[in-house]
Amino acid sequence: MSEPAPHLSPQEFRRRGYAAVDWVAGYLERLETLPVTADVEPGWVRAQLPGQAPEDGEDFAAVLADLDRVVVPALMHWQHPAFFGYFPANASGPAILGDLVSAGLGVQGMLWATSPACTELETHVLDWLADLLDLPRAFRSDGTGGGVLQDSASSGTLCALLAARERATGFASTDEGVRGLLTVYASSETHSSIEKAVRVAGLGAAQLRHVPVDARLALRPDALASAIAADRAAGATPCAVVATVGTTSTGAVDPVRAVGEVCRGEGLWLHVDAAWAGVASVCPEHRALNDGLELADSYATNPHKWLLTNFDCSAFYVADRAALVTTLSVLPEYLRNAATESGKVVDYRDWQIPLGRRFRALKLWFVVRHYGARGLRAHIRHHVELAALLAERIAADPSLELAAERSLALVCFRHRDGDEASEALLNRLNASGALLLTHTRAHGRYTLRLAVGGAGTQRRHVEAAWEHIAAAAAAVSG
């Protein structure tokens, strides 16, 4: 009989675990001294690794050493305090520890029966979050709806469109011809995940209508109504609308209430994608972001972006859970159990695409309990204030101009000399390794994006970023 694999004993796991945690703590301590982006060529990482897997196990110290030798030099350091690109991907100590505990428990939470704590803690923490964000009561589990943690807002959008598709076809249609006539609407500024969801849902990319935006880059309700009317006249069946609260490019906010009224009048599913901006409503002064949410059928926001909970952790809420569960539920014999049959429990496998699911709620639970509502509000407010300071500096600089109104902690700007100068400015800034920005196009013009949001970002980091920006802008002008 063969020997079992050489598993770690609890004592050895403890020793190596201490070493791993110490390595992570050391990385976080020295993070600010590292360049924000990796300076390696494609294939560099693989060239550092042996061609074959080891025949015998290696010492753990060698593995940790290779983190420093191979991994760290080839990272974009998303937790760096001078990371201002994309949107933030917050990681905090409590969240890291929550993920560690989740990994240690190794729970597969597909059913309530496979670990009641995994399901009930998630339901409870998402009710907490709904209250913290002042979401409509319909999104709480004690109403007709409820929340679930998805891996990303992209998955939430897909689930929403699948439910919208099935509702539009009476939860019975398997006629591809009928589904091919369903249309979906979103602004021309919407995230690329919307088009992907339309494709994956089997509706076809041609069935997505990009609705024109106004001067603030927000969806125009009048243009939405016109597009719906035109499709109905052409024999199509309007199905769903995706409104965005905080677009990726500029942080624009669609008028959810006006869009929702159009949807109610037309009988369309309204999904609100607030992946980045939604968590800001933990602060009462930002709750205008929630205006009209009571008209939404589904809503998504990401604690893993800006609420100190490391990836992946996206909160997806529905106002009517029955529509979602009816759409996604498939119950083979091997998953049948008394708890499910009783109808008294939530089985989150019916709220997502995969069957399997991990214990994501632990890290969010750790975060909320560590920071409390007061700490979460302070986190958001600090970044919004820093972004406002930076926007003032940019607006006063003779070489620069704001490309859009500041949205919370996102500042969009460009060089006054045009697109080539703006692109040169971005390249000069990012080549320094001292900070990272990204770009987009706003009103057709090349635009730099600076998103304040890192867990460790303080005023001195934003001040340093401004010094780099001002110097680079002057150099480009010269």
Secondary structure, 3 states (H helix, E strand, C coil): CCCCCCCCCHHHHHHHHHHHHHHHHHHHHHHHHCCCCCCCCCCHHHHCCCCCCCCCCCCHHHHHHHHHHHHHHHCCCCCCCCECCCCCCCCCHHHHHHHHHHHHHCCCCCCCCCCHHHHHHHHHHHHHHHHHCCCCHHHCCCCCCEEEEECCHHHHHHHHHHHHHHHHCCCCCCCHHHHCCEEEEEECCCCHHHHHHHHHCCCCHHHEEEECECCCCCECHHHHHHHHHHHHHCCCEEEEEEEEECCCCCCCECCHHHHHHHHHHHCCEEEEECCCHHHHHHCHHHHHHHCCHHHCCEEEECHHHHCCCCCCCEEEEECCHHHHHHHHCCCCHHHCCHHHHHCCCCCHHHHCCCCCCCCCHHHHHHHHHHHHHHHHHHHHHHHHHHHHHHHHHHHHCCCEEECCCCECCEEEEEECCCHHHHHHHHHHHHHCCCCECEEEEECCEEEEEEECCCCCCCHHHHHHHHHHHHHHHHHHHC
